[in-house]
Structure formats: C-alpha cells, structure tokens
Amino acid sequence: MRFLDDQQPTLDLTYDDVFMVPARSSVTSRLDVDLSTDDGSGTTIPLVVANMTAVAGRRMAETVARRGGLVVIPQDIPVDIVAEVVRDVKSRHLVYDTPISVKPHHTCGYALGLLPKRAHGAAVVAVEDRPVGLVTEADLIGVDRFTQLSEVMSTELLTLPEGISPQDAFARLHEAHRKLAPVVGADGRLVGILTRQGALRASLYSPATDSGGHLRIATAVGINGDVAGKAAALVDAGTDLLMVDTAHGHQDKMVEALRAVRSTGLQIPVVAGNVVSAEGVRDLVEAGADIVKVGVGPGAMCTTRMQTGVGRPQFSAVLECAAAARELGRHVWADGGVRHPRDVALALAAGASNVMIGSWFAGTLESPGDLQRDADGRGYKESFGMASKRAVAHRTAAESSYDRARKALFEEGISAARMYVNPQRPSVEDLVDEIISGVRSACTYAGARSLAEFHDRAIVGLQSSSGYAEGRPLHQSW
C-alpha cells in the first residue's frame, strides 16, 4: 500500500481519515477475487468474529464458518463447555443449516421461544426425526400459546434430498414458491434445512474447514492461571486455532504465557494480542505468536481511550504492525473499529490478513443472547465489553467476594448496550454478504485478484471530515 502522491501523514489515522483511489483494473467481476488468507487460520473470507461473550457462541461459529470465516470462543467459558461447543460445531453440515426440530405435541409458545434462535425463521415438526410439518412465526401470530403445533403446522411439505446441489435446490424452491425446505436422507430422516438464500450462498462461499472436512473454530485463553494446561486441553478438544488474549498484550505476562503455550508443542496457529506498535509485534512474535492482534480502544464497547487516554488510531496501528509482522514472516489481525464494509477493506489494504468484528455482529439472531423487545416492540440483543464490570464478574467467579469486588472497581468497557436487530437483515449472514460484497468490489477498484495483490496495489489518500461526510449516502432529500 502507498499513500496518494507519496503523502507522509504527520498524524495517526483512523479508517474515517482515509480513502482509496481507484486504479486501472483488469478484474471484470467481483467473483474473480480470491479472499482466502495465507495466515494459517484457514479462512476463505477475511472475517473473524471476536471472542466476546455476547457475540461468539456455537450458532455464530457454525454459521460464520459455513461462509468461510472464523469465530473465537471466549476465554471465560469453562473448558468442558468449550469442548462441547467445538464438538458440536464440527458435527454440523457444511451446506445445510441446523434445523429447529419440534414435536407435534409441543405448544406454540414453546416454538415461539425457539424461532429467534435461527435466522431461517422456521421450525420443522418431526416424529422420530422424520418431518411431518413446518411452522413459522406467521403461523403462530394470534394463536393461543398453549395450542399444540399439530393444530397449526403446515403439512404440505416440500423436502429436498440429501446431496442435492445448491443450484438444483434453489431451482426447486423457486419453482415451488417456497423460501425453505427440510433436507432429508435416504431413510427420510431430517438432515438439515435449506433456504433459497442458503442455497445461493453455498454457491458463492467456500466453508472454512479443517483437514478432516469439518467446520473450523477457534478458542481463547487468558494470560493468568495454568495457561499451558488450558491450551493443551483446548487443542485436545479439537480447536483449530488458539488465541492468547489480554487488553494490553505488550507486557511480560503475555510473553510468559506465550512461551508456556509454545512449550506444550502444540501444532496449531497461535494468535496473541493486543498491541498497536511494531515493537509490540516483534516481542510477541519472538515469544511464539504466529498472528498478532492489533487494536487498543477502537471497539464499540471499549472505554479504554476515554478512561486512560491510551490507544492508537486503528488504521495507522494496523499499517505499522502489519509491516513489522511481514518482515518477520508473520501476520496481523485488525481488531476493532470497523463500522462499515469500507473499514474492513481499508484494514485489509493496510496489511491485515483478517479483520475481527464484535459489536457489529452482536445484533444478529445468531449471537448468544436472547432476543428481547423494547417498549416499541423493536428486537434487540444485549452486548457488553470484555473489560467491563459485567465481564470481569464472569471471569472472576471462582475468586473470593473481596477480590471480585476489588477488581470490579476497574472497568474499561460498557456493561450493557442494546444492539438492535434489523428486521430486514436479521442474520449475521446478511451482514457478511454486505461486508464481503464491499471488500470484493474494493479489490476490483484496485485491480486486485487476491488479498496480497490488494495490499500491494492499494493507493490511499487522506481526507477531511467533510470528505468523509461527502461519501455518506443520503436516505432522504436535503
């Protein structure tokens, strides 16, 4: 990447401070762009879901991995539960979504509680794992919550055979004027569910898979306690990538934790962070990190910069850290500060191999929290920062009440925020579509067919706040 007219910035820059200049391009289609990364993570799109308790769970993990990204399960969850999540995600189908399966005698109220757990918006009514009906939220509106599903379910079922190609599945659904259908095996048992959008996406994305053809998943550990022991247990559980994580990654305790993890001889990529300087990258790489996380304070739930004055504008931090990592044959992930697809593209132009997203994905149906409603009936999920009082309380649950109370005094994050679910785009897949469309298009503007070419060819200029405002769309006349 180079700056337009060889400008040399005298200030550190955020994503809002820069723009990308189009260049002569021979790339005629967005689909000609390969977005897979070479950092060992196995992602086929450069997106990683941050290890936040309110964002990263099993539903998020399987859905994002199916589209080529990666989810990092947070460090606060007990190892045995994480192992169960890893096994569950790796058992999921690479194409078909996991169905919500209910029985005919179940009540409408029971089904209504489950439907927001999946973006496909339907529950398959099954007897002995064989579909006999289908219910959607529309079928349940105005119906007594204690009514059995057998009285309201649709029995005119279209089913798809296991192994059908995405193109054929889309065609059948389109011809039948159906948005979705259960997928069944040769014995008639339920295998999954496929929507028209899902069939379309299956032909546009490649899942992130391990050597055995199972969906990939990553897990995180902190820098305190038996880090090596927990890391070994997570590797035994089947994690594909390990993250050693703390807010201030450039410290002696992180270096010790990394060396302890490396002493176990594990053979998977290790991510560590967070840092915002070349020196931080060099120290963590020397200690054993394959990938370094970059970002202090740019996250939507983070109050570090306002509390402490510590941090660095994210674009400049990624640019400097990526250059340092490249000299050492390593990689960086840009962690935090992305609010629009353009920000993801700019992070990649600056040299990141993957971009981490947290709060942006909190307001989706796949995030772990229950869907709640405000006074106006708008659906939302609760989110909170991983350095907030709420997160610290979870992390220190095993400690004495005195130690927990003392640590709770020092918080650098928001403990409760409402992340509203967009009814037109409620799924994380909708947001992935939006982001990846923008990134692919940015690559074509740069004349790049890969992420490596994108970073090499990107030309970036500086802009005023008025320049940034000029690029924002207007949703109503002025």
C-alpha positions as CSV (number, residue, x, y, z in Angstrom):
1,M,0.0,0.0,0.0
2,R,1.2,3.5,-0.7
3,F,-0.2,7.0,0.1
4,L,-1.5,9.1,-2.8
5,D,1.2,11.5,-4.2
6,D,3.5,9.9,-1.6
7,Q,1.9,11.9,1.2
8,Q,3.5,11.4,4.6
9,P,0.9,11.7,7.3
10,T,2.0,13.7,10.3
11,L,-0.8,12.4,12.5
12,D,-2.1,8.8,13.2
13,L,-5.1,8.0,11.2
14,T,-8.5,6.2,11.7
15,Y,-10.4,4.5,9.0
16,D,-12.5,7.6,8.6
17,D,-9.4,9.7,7.8
18,V,-8.6,7.8,4.6
19,F,-10.0,6.8,1.3
20,M,-8.9,4.5,-1.5
21,V,-8.1,5.7,-5.0
22,P,-9.4,3.6,-7.9
23,A,-6.7,2.2,-10.3
24,R,-6.7,0.7,-13.7
25,S,-8.1,-2.8,-13.4
26,S,-8.4,-5.9,-15.5
27,V,-10.6,-7.6,-12.9
28,T,-14.1,-7.7,-14.5
29,S,-16.1,-9.4,-11.8
30,R,-16.2,-9.4,-8.1
31,L,-16.4,-13.2,-8.2
32,D,-12.9,-13.3,-9.8
33,V,-11.4,-12.1,-6.4
34,D,-10.0,-14.8,-4.1
35,L,-10.5,-13.6,-0.5
36,S,-8.8,-16.6,1.2
37,T,-5.9,-15.8,3.6
38,D,-2.4,-17.3,3.9
39,D,-2.0,-16.8,7.7
40,G,-2.8,-20.4,8.6
41,S,-6.3,-19.6,10.0
42,G,-8.0,-21.4,7.1
43,T,-10.4,-18.6,6.4
44,T,-11.8,-18.2,2.9
45,I,-13.1,-14.8,3.7
46,P,-11.1,-12.4,5.9
47,L,-13.6,-12.2,8.8
48,V,-13.1,-13.3,12.4
49,V,-15.8,-12.9,15.0
50,A,-14.3,-11.5,18.2
51,N,-14.1,-13.5,21.4
52,M,-16.9,-11.6,23.1
53,T,-19.4,-13.5,25.3
54,A,-22.3,-11.6,23.9
55,V,-21.2,-12.3,20.3
56,A,-19.4,-15.6,19.9
57,G,-21.2,-18.8,20.5
58,R,-22.0,-22.1,18.8
59,R,-24.7,-20.8,16.5
60,M,-22.4,-17.9,15.4
61,A,-19.5,-20.3,15.0
62,E,-21.2,-22.8,12.7
63,T,-22.9,-20.1,10.6
64,V,-19.8,-18.0,10.0
65,A,-17.5,-21.0,9.4
66,R,-20.0,-22.2,6.8
67,R,-19.4,-19.0,4.9
68,G,-15.6,-19.1,5.3
69,G,-15.0,-17.0,8.4
70,L,-13.9,-18.0,11.9
71,V,-15.3,-17.5,15.4
72,V,-13.2,-17.3,18.5
73,I,-15.0,-18.8,21.6
74,P,-14.3,-16.5,24.7
75,Q,-11.8,-17.4,27.4
76,D,-14.4,-17.0,30.2
77,I,-16.2,-20.3,29.4
78,P,-15.2,-23.5,31.2
79,V,-13.0,-25.8,29.1
80,D,-15.5,-28.7,29.3
81,I,-18.2,-26.4,27.9
82,V,-15.9,-25.1,25.2
83,A,-15.0,-28.7,24.2
84,E,-18.7,-29.5,23.8
85,V,-19.2,-26.4,21.6
86,V,-16.2,-27.4,19.5
87,R,-17.5,-30.9,19.0
88,D,-21.0,-29.6,18.2
89,V,-19.7,-27.1,15.6
90,K,-17.6,-29.7,13.9
91,S,-20.5,-32.1,13.6
92,R,-22.6,-29.6,11.6
93,H,-23.2,-29.8,7.9
94,L,-21.1,-27.7,5.5
95,V,-24.1,-26.6,3.4
96,Y,-27.4,-27.2,5.3
97,D,-28.4,-25.1,8.3
98,T,-29.1,-26.8,11.6
99,P,-32.9,-27.1,11.9
100,I,-35.1,-26.2,14.9
101,S,-36.8,-29.5,15.5
102,V,-40.0,-29.7,17.5
103,K,-42.7,-32.3,18.0
104,P,-46.5,-32.2,17.2
105,H,-47.5,-32.1,20.9
106,H,-45.2,-29.1,21.6
107,T,-47.0,-25.8,22.2
108,C,-47.0,-22.7,20.1
109,G,-45.4,-20.9,23.0
110,Y,-42.5,-23.4,23.0
111,A,-41.9,-22.9,19.3
112,L,-42.1,-19.1,19.6
113,G,-39.3,-19.2,22.1
114,L,-37.1,-21.2,19.7
115,L,-37.7,-19.5,16.4
116,P,-35.5,-16.4,17.1
117,K,-32.5,-18.8,17.6
118,R,-32.2,-19.3,13.9
119,A,-32.4,-16.8,11.1
120,H,-34.3,-19.2,8.7
121,G,-37.4,-18.5,10.8
122,A,-39.0,-21.9,10.7
123,A,-39.3,-25.0,13.0
124,V,-39.5,-28.5,11.5
125,V,-42.2,-30.6,13.2
126,A,-40.8,-34.1,13.3
127,V,-41.8,-37.6,14.5
128,E,-38.9,-40.0,15.1
129,D,-36.7,-37.5,13.2
130,R,-38.9,-37.6,10.1
131,P,-40.5,-34.2,9.1
132,V,-44.3,-34.2,9.2
133,G,-44.9,-30.4,9.2
134,L,-43.4,-26.9,9.3
135,V,-44.3,-23.9,11.4
136,T,-43.2,-20.3,11.0
137,E,-43.7,-17.2,13.2
138,A,-46.6,-16.1,10.8
139,D,-48.4,-19.4,11.6
140,L,-48.3,-18.6,15.3
141,I,-49.4,-15.0,15.4
142,G,-52.7,-14.6,17.2
143,V,-52.8,-18.3,18.2
144,D,-53.2,-19.3,21.9
145,R,-49.7,-20.1,23.2
146,F,-50.9,-23.4,24.7
147,T,-52.2,-24.6,21.3
148,Q,-50.4,-27.7,20.1
149,L,-48.3,-27.4,16.9
150,S,-50.2,-30.2,15.3
151,E,-53.2,-27.9,15.0
152,V,-51.4,-25.1,13.2
153,M,-48.5,-26.6,11.3
154,S,-48.4,-26.8,7.6
155,T,-48.4,-30.4,6.4
156,E,-47.9,-29.6,2.6
157,L,-44.2,-30.3,2.8
158,L,-41.6,-29.9,0.2
159,T,-38.4,-31.8,1.1
160,L,-35.0,-31.8,-0.5
161,P,-32.9,-35.0,-0.8
162,E,-29.5,-35.0,0.9
163,G,-26.7,-34.4,-1.6
164,I,-28.8,-32.1,-3.9
165,S,-26.6,-29.4,-5.4
166,P,-27.2,-25.8,-4.3
167,Q,-28.3,-24.8,-7.8
168,D,-30.8,-27.6,-8.0
169,A,-32.1,-26.9,-4.5
170,F,-32.6,-23.2,-5.4
171,A,-34.4,-24.1,-8.6
172,R,-36.8,-26.5,-6.7
173,L,-37.5,-23.9,-4.0
174,H,-38.1,-21.2,-6.6
175,E,-40.4,-23.3,-8.7
176,A,-42.4,-24.3,-5.7
177,H,-42.6,-20.7,-4.4
178,R,-41.0,-21.8,-1.1
179,K,-38.4,-19.9,0.9
180,L,-37.1,-23.0,2.6
181,A,-37.4,-26.8,2.9
182,P,-36.2,-29.6,5.2
183,V,-33.4,-31.8,3.8
184,V,-33.9,-35.5,4.4
185,G,-31.6,-38.5,4.0
186,A,-32.4,-41.7,2.0
187,D,-34.2,-43.0,5.1
188,G,-36.4,-40.0,5.3
189,R,-34.8,-38.7,8.5
190,L,-34.1,-34.9,9.0
191,V,-30.6,-33.9,8.0
192,G,-30.9,-30.1,7.9
193,I,-32.8,-27.2,6.4
194,L,-32.0,-25.2,3.4
195,T,-33.3,-21.8,2.3
196,R,-33.2,-20.2,-1.1
197,Q,-30.7,-17.7,0.3
198,G,-28.7,-20.5,1.8
199,A,-28.6,-22.4,-1.5
200,L,-27.4,-19.2,-3.2
201,R,-24.7,-18.6,-0.6
202,A,-23.5,-22.1,-0.8
203,S,-22.5,-21.5,-4.4
204,L,-20.8,-18.2,-3.6
205,Y,-18.9,-19.0,-0.4
206,S,-16.5,-21.8,0.5
207,P,-16.7,-23.0,4.1
208,A,-13.6,-22.8,6.4
209,T,-12.8,-26.4,7.0
210,D,-10.1,-28.4,8.8
211,S,-8.1,-31.3,7.3
212,G,-11.0,-33.7,8.0
213,G,-13.5,-31.6,6.2
214,H,-15.2,-30.2,9.4
215,L,-16.0,-26.6,10.1
216,R,-13.2,-24.6,11.8
217,I,-13.5,-23.0,15.2
218,A,-11.0,-21.1,17.4
219,T,-10.8,-20.7,21.1
220,A,-9.2,-18.2,23.5
221,V,-7.3,-18.3,26.8
222,G,-6.2,-15.5,29.1
223,I,-2.7,-14.9,30.5
224,N,-3.4,-15.9,34.1
225,G,-3.5,-19.3,35.8
226,D,-2.5,-22.5,34.1
227,V,-2.3,-21.2,30.6
228,A,-0.4,-24.1,29.1
229,G,-2.7,-26.6,30.7
230,K,-5.8,-24.9,29.4
231,A,-4.3,-24.5,25.9
232,A,-3.4,-28.2,25.8
233,A,-7.0,-29.1,26.8
234,L,-8.4,-26.9,24.1
235,V,-6.1,-28.5,21.5
236,D,-7.2,-31.9,22.7
237,A,-10.9,-30.8,22.3
238,G,-10.2,-30.0,18.6
239,T,-9.7,-26.3,18.4
240,D,-8.2,-25.2,15.1
241,L,-6.5,-22.0,16.4
242,L,-5.6,-20.8,19.8
243,M,-5.8,-17.1,20.9
244,V,-3.8,-15.8,23.9
245,D,-5.7,-12.7,24.7
246,T,-5.5,-9.7,27.0
247,A,-6.3,-6.0,26.6
248,H,-2.6,-4.9,27.0
249,G,-0.7,-7.5,25.0
250,H,2.7,-5.9,25.2
251,Q,3.6,-7.0,28.7
252,D,5.8,-9.5,30.4
253,K,2.9,-11.7,31.5
254,M,1.8,-12.1,27.9
255,V,5.4,-13.1,26.8
256,E,5.5,-15.7,29.6
257,A,2.1,-17.0,28.6
258,L,3.1,-17.4,25.0
259,R,6.3,-19.2,25.9
260,A,4.3,-21.5,28.2
261,V,1.9,-22.3,25.4
262,R,4.7,-22.9,22.9
263,S,6.4,-25.3,25.4
264,T,3.5,-27.7,25.1
265,G,4.5,-28.3,21.4
266,L,1.0,-27.7,20.0
267,Q,0.8,-27.7,16.2
268,I,-1.8,-25.1,15.5
269,P,-1.6,-21.4,14.8
270,V,-1.3,-19.1,17.9
271,V,-2.7,-15.6,17.9
272,A,-1.7,-13.1,20.6
273,G,-2.5,-9.5,21.5
274,N,-3.5,-6.8,21.6
275,V,-0.7,-4.4,20.6
276,V,-0.5,-1.2,18.5
277,S,3.2,-0.8,17.7
278,A,5.9,-2.5,15.7
279,E,7.9,-3.2,18.9
280,G,4.9,-5.0,20.3
281,V,4.6,-7.2,17.2
282,R,8.3,-8.1,17.3
283,D,8.2,-9.0,21.0
284,L,5.1,-11.3,20.6
285,V,6.4,-12.9,17.5
286,E,9.7,-13.6,19.3
287,A,7.7,-15.2,22.1
288,G,5.9,-17.5,19.8
289,A,2.9,-15.8,18.1
290,D,2.1,-16.6,14.5
291,I,-0.5,-13.9,14.3
292,V,-0.7,-10.6,16.3
293,K,-3.9,-8.9,17.2
294,V,-3.8,-5.1,16.6
295,G,-6.1,-2.6,18.4
296,V,-6.3,-0.8,21.7
297,G,-9.5,1.1,22.3
298,P,-11.3,1.2,18.9
299,G,-14.1,-1.2,19.8
300,A,-17.7,0.0,20.2
301,M,-17.9,-1.5,23.8
302,C,-14.5,-0.3,24.9
303,T,-13.9,2.8,27.1
304,T,-10.1,2.4,27.4
305,R,-9.3,5.6,25.5
306,M,-11.7,7.8,27.4
307,Q,-10.7,6.2,30.7
308,T,-7.0,6.1,30.3
309,G,-6.0,8.2,27.2
310,V,-4.2,5.0,26.0
311,G,-4.6,3.6,22.5
312,R,-3.9,4.5,18.9
313,P,-6.0,5.3,15.8
314,Q,-6.6,2.0,14.2
315,F,-5.6,2.5,10.5
316,S,-2.1,3.7,11.5
317,A,-1.8,0.9,14.1
318,V,-2.6,-1.8,11.5
319,L,-0.4,-0.3,8.9
320,E,2.7,-0.1,11.1
321,C,2.1,-3.5,12.8
322,A,1.4,-5.3,9.5
323,A,4.7,-4.0,8.1
324,A,6.6,-5.3,11.1
325,A,4.9,-8.7,11.0
326,R,5.6,-9.0,7.3
327,E,9.3,-8.5,7.9
328,L,9.2,-11.5,10.3
329,G,7.1,-13.7,8.1
330,R,4.1,-13.4,10.3
331,H,0.6,-11.7,10.1
332,V,-1.7,-9.4,12.0
333,W,-5.4,-9.2,12.6
334,A,-7.1,-5.8,12.8
335,D,-9.3,-6.0,15.9
336,G,-12.0,-3.4,16.4
337,G,-13.1,-0.1,15.0
338,V,-15.0,-1.3,11.9
339,R,-18.5,0.1,11.4
340,H,-18.9,-0.2,7.6
341,P,-17.7,-2.5,4.9
342,R,-15.2,0.2,3.8
343,D,-13.4,-0.1,7.1
344,V,-12.9,-3.8,6.6
345,A,-11.5,-3.1,3.1
346,L,-9.2,-0.4,4.4
347,A,-7.8,-2.7,7.2
348,L,-7.0,-5.3,4.5
349,A,-5.4,-2.6,2.4
350,A,-3.2,-1.6,5.3
351,G,-2.0,-5.2,5.5
352,A,-4.2,-7.2,7.9
353,S,-4.8,-10.8,6.9
354,N,-8.1,-10.9,8.7
355,V,-10.4,-8.4,10.3
356,M,-12.1,-9.0,13.7
357,I,-15.7,-7.9,14.3
358,G,-17.5,-7.9,17.6
359,S,-20.4,-5.5,18.4
360,W,-21.4,-5.2,14.8
361,F,-22.5,-8.8,14.9
362,A,-24.0,-8.7,18.4
363,G,-27.3,-7.5,17.0
364,T,-27.9,-10.6,14.9
365,L,-30.1,-13.7,15.6
366,E,-27.0,-15.9,15.8
367,S,-25.4,-14.1,18.7
368,P,-25.8,-16.0,22.0
369,G,-28.2,-13.7,23.9
370,D,-32.0,-14.0,23.9
371,L,-33.9,-11.7,21.6
372,Q,-35.6,-9.0,23.7
373,R,-38.1,-6.3,22.9
374,D,-38.1,-2.6,23.8
375,A,-41.2,-0.6,24.6
376,D,-41.8,0.0,20.9
377,G,-41.5,-3.7,20.1
378,R,-38.1,-3.5,18.4
379,G,-36.0,-6.6,18.8
380,Y,-32.5,-6.3,20.3
381,K,-29.7,-8.2,21.9
382,E,-27.7,-7.1,24.9
383,S,-24.0,-6.6,24.4
384,F,-21.1,-5.7,26.7
385,G,-17.4,-5.2,26.6
386,M,-14.9,-7.8,27.7
387,A,-13.2,-5.4,30.1
388,S,-16.5,-4.2,31.6
389,K,-17.6,-4.8,35.1
390,R,-20.1,-7.4,33.9
391,A,-17.4,-9.4,32.0
392,V,-15.0,-9.1,34.9
393,A,-17.7,-10.6,37.2
394,H,-18.0,-13.6,34.9
395,R,-14.2,-14.0,34.6
396,T,-13.6,-13.9,38.4
397,A,-16.5,-16.0,39.5
398,A,-14.2,-18.5,41.2
399,E,-12.4,-15.9,43.3
400,S,-13.3,-14.6,46.7
401,S,-16.0,-12.0,47.0
402,Y,-13.4,-9.4,48.2
403,D,-11.1,-10.0,45.2
404,R,-14.1,-9.9,42.9
405,A,-15.4,-6.6,44.4
406,R,-11.9,-5.0,44.2
407,K,-11.4,-6.0,40.5
408,A,-14.9,-4.8,39.6
409,L,-13.8,-1.2,40.6
410,F,-11.6,-1.1,37.5
411,E,-13.6,-1.4,34.3
412,E,-12.8,-0.3,30.8
413,G,-15.9,-1.3,28.9
414,I,-19.7,-0.8,28.6
415,S,-21.6,-3.3,30.7
416,A,-25.0,-3.1,28.9
417,A,-25.8,-1.9,25.4
418,R,-28.7,-2.6,23.2
419,M,-27.7,-3.8,19.7
420,Y,-30.9,-3.7,17.6
421,V,-31.7,-6.4,15.2
422,N,-32.5,-5.1,11.7
423,P,-35.8,-6.9,10.7
424,Q,-34.7,-6.7,7.0
425,R,-31.3,-8.1,7.7
426,P,-31.5,-10.1,11.0
427,S,-28.8,-12.7,10.3
428,V,-25.1,-12.5,10.6
429,E,-25.1,-13.9,7.0
430,D,-26.8,-10.8,5.8
431,L,-24.0,-8.7,7.3
432,V,-21.4,-11.0,5.9
433,D,-22.9,-10.6,2.4
434,E,-22.8,-6.8,2.8
435,I,-19.2,-6.8,4.0
436,I,-17.8,-9.3,1.5
437,S,-19.6,-7.6,-1.4
438,G,-17.9,-4.3,-0.4
439,V,-14.5,-5.9,0.0
440,R,-14.7,-7.7,-3.3
441,S,-15.7,-4.5,-5.0
442,A,-12.8,-2.6,-3.4
443,C,-10.5,-5.3,-4.8
444,T,-11.8,-4.7,-8.3
445,Y,-11.3,-1.0,-7.9
446,A,-7.7,-1.6,-7.0
447,G,-7.2,-4.2,-9.8
448,A,-6.5,-7.0,-7.3
449,R,-7.5,-10.6,-7.6
450,S,-6.3,-11.6,-4.1
451,L,-5.8,-10.0,-0.7
452,A,-2.0,-10.0,-1.3
453,E,-2.5,-8.1,-4.5
454,F,-5.0,-5.8,-2.8
455,H,-2.5,-4.7,-0.2
456,D,0.3,-4.4,-2.8
457,R,-1.8,-2.3,-5.2
458,A,-3.9,-0.1,-2.8
459,I,-3.4,3.6,-3.1
460,V,-4.8,5.5,-0.1
461,G,-5.3,9.2,0.4
462,L,-6.1,11.5,3.3
463,Q,-9.4,13.3,3.7
464,S,-11.0,15.9,6.0
465,S,-14.2,15.2,8.0
466,S,-16.0,16.9,5.1
467,G,-14.5,14.5,2.7
468,Y,-15.8,11.6,4.7
469,A,-19.2,13.1,5.1
470,E,-19.4,13.6,1.3
471,G,-19.2,9.9,0.8
472,R,-22.1,9.0,3.1
473,P,-25.4,8.2,1.3
474,L,-28.5,10.3,2.0
475,H,-31.6,8.4,2.8
476,Q,-33.9,11.4,2.3
477,S,-33.7,14.6,0.3
478,W,-32.0,17.6,1.7
